[in-house]
Structure formats: C-alpha cells, structure tokens
Amino acid sequence: MDEYRSVQNNIQIQERANAELELRNQQMYAEINDLHGGNEAVEERARSDLGLIKPNETFFRIVGDDNDDS
C-alpha cells in the first residue's frame, strides 16, 4: 500500500511538472509566431531587452521612490 501511495504521489508531481512545461511551450510558440509575423515583435523585443531607441526619439526612465514608507 505504501508503494501505491508513493507511485500516486510521483504521478501527481509529474503531472504538475508536465502542466508547467506545457504552459511554457505555449508561451514559446506564441513568441515564435510573433517573431515570424514581422518586424514589430523584433522591434518590441529589442526595445525592452536591449534598450533600442530610434533616431530622434527621447528615452525616459520612470524611477520609483526607494524611500516609500507606506
């Protein structure tokens, strides 16, 4: 009986891991489709990940208050 419970527990753990991986795969497929869709996704990624700005654009960074006592 202990072996049965152990196997059932292992199955539940594996099913949760599989669900997390499935979600990650879906997110990756969506990103791949966006990247295949044109330059907009590539530009968005370059802006967010690499800080790309175009000529004649001004970059603004909004910085929060580190001394927030609320």
N, C-alpha and C positions, 0 to 999 in steps of 0.2 A: 504494500500500500504506500509506503514511503517513496518507493521508486516511481509509482504512478504520479504522486503529487509533485515530485521533482521534475518529471517529464512535462507535466502540465504547466508548471511554473516556467520551465525553459521555453515551452511553446508560446506562452504569453509574452515573455521577454522578446522572443524573436519576432512575433507579430508586431509588437510596438516598434521595434527597430526597422522592420520592413515598411511600416506605415510612414515613419520619418523619412526613410530613403525615397519612398515613392513621392512624397511631397517635394523633397529636394529635386528629384528628377523632373517633376512637372515644372518647377520654377526654372530649372536649367533649360528645358525645352522651350519655355516661353521666352527666355532671354535669347536663345539661339534663333527663334523665329523673328524676334525683334531685330536682331543683328542682320539677318538675311533680308529683312524688309526695307532696308535703305540706310542712308547716312544719318538720319535723325537719331537712331538709337546709338550709333557710334559716337556722334557728337555729344549726346547726353552723357554717355559713359566717360568720354574724355573730359567733359566739364566737371563732372562730380568726382572722378577718381584722380585726374591729373591737373585740375585747375585751369583747363583751357579757357582762354578768353580770346575773342576775335579783335582784329584791329579796330580802333576807335570805340571799344567798349570799356567801361569802367567797372572794376571789380570792387564790390562792397562785402565786407565780412561783418556779420552782426555777432557781437560778443556779449554773452550774458554776464550779469553781476556775480562774481565769485563770492561776495560777502552777503549773500542772500540769507537773512536770519529768520525767514518765515517758517 
